Amino acid sequence: MEILKQRPSRHPWEVLTFALLLLLSSVTLLTTLGVILGLLGDVVEFFRRVPLREFLFAPEWTPLFANPRYGIAPLLAGTFLVTAIALLVAIPLGLSLAIYISEYLTPEKRSRILGILELFGGIPTVVFGYFALLFVTPLLQRVIPGLSLFNPLSAGLVMGFAILPYVSNVAADAMQSVPRAMREAAYALGARPYEVALKVVFPAAISGIIAAIILATSRAIGETMIVAIAAGQRPALTLDPRETIATMTSYIVQAATGDQPVGSTPYYALFAVGFTLFVLTLLLNILAQWIVERYRERYE
């Protein structure tokens, strides 16, 4: 313990190393602050022109119409619809895969499968978008009448597979962190492998599993190319997965490539939507961190 009470070295190289590590560790925080400051001025200007009440509760998003409306509800509805469909795919498949990886594979096979999943997670999302538009949608149109060419159903299904590694890898890591002694105790009491996985390991790793689900939710909300290509860009306040919709990210893509004059209200609306998306993902990340800290199992 005496060594821990010693004052840190003031050697120039030690000081330089400390300063460099402090700078590198501050990059994330400085980037976040930069994003907030970069958006804040334009967001404030937008709300000077558009009442906050209209932005939150108006049922239409038509910034380029002769009588523009700036209700973000259609964009939020489209975003949450696609996200819900994606999570219905990613959560059951991802958790099942995590249990299989953690409890049934040998260490060698486990590392191999996790590596494949990480490579799968690195596939450009534009590939998933065109796959949803050109392959999945024509298949669904054969069995679902009235399905539009651009629809949230195919985009959500493909997005579910795109975010599946976020659920499976993080959940598998959480399950692997459960002490081996708990498994051995359950086996000694006569539990079967599936009972150990579902009744011992899964509850013990619940904080990490919930964090994995929230991380995947945040990733789905912020997904851009899949929804921009496959879901469409027509804001509509609907929960029908057959209709063309727009999400916050797809509108940002549409507006960023448009010809809105700088300083116009539609121009500032782009920053308001971006700031809303930033706040949503930030809150989800904070929620995930709180859950991990609140429900983390501490093993002595």
HURA-V233472 format. One line per field, one symbol per residue. phi: phi as a letter, one per 40 degrees, with the letter a starting at -180 (. if undefined). psi: psi as a letter, one per 40 degrees, with the letter a starting at -180 (. if undefined). burial: 1 if it has 9 or more other C-alpha atoms within 8 Angstrom, else 0. A space follows every 50 residues. Layout:
phi = ???
psi = ???
burial = ???
This chain:
phi = .ccccccccbcdcccccccccccccccccccccccccccccccccccccb ccccccbccbbbcbccbcbbccdccccccccccccccccccccccccccc ccbbccdccccccccccccccccdccccccccccbccdccccbbcgcccb accccccccdcccdccccccccccccccdccccccccccgccdcccccbb cdccbccccccccccccccccccbcccccbchbbcacabcccccbbbccc ccccccccbcccgccdcccdccccccccccccccccccccccccbccbbc
psi = ddddeiiiieidddddddddddddeeddddddddddddddddddddeddh idddddeheiggdeidgiifhedddddddddddddddddddddddddddd ddeeiiddddddddddddddeehheddddddddeddddddddehiehidh ieddddddddddedddddddddddddehidddddddddeeiidddddded ddddeddddddddddddddddehddddddddifhhhgieheeihaiiddd ddddddeafhhheiddddddddddddddddddddddddddddddehhhh.
burial = 00000000000001100000000000000000000100110110111001 00011111111110000111111111111111111111111011111111 11001000010011001101100011011111101111011000001111 11111111111111111111111110010001100110001000111101 11011111111111111111111111111111101111001111111111 11111000000000111111111110100110011011101100010000
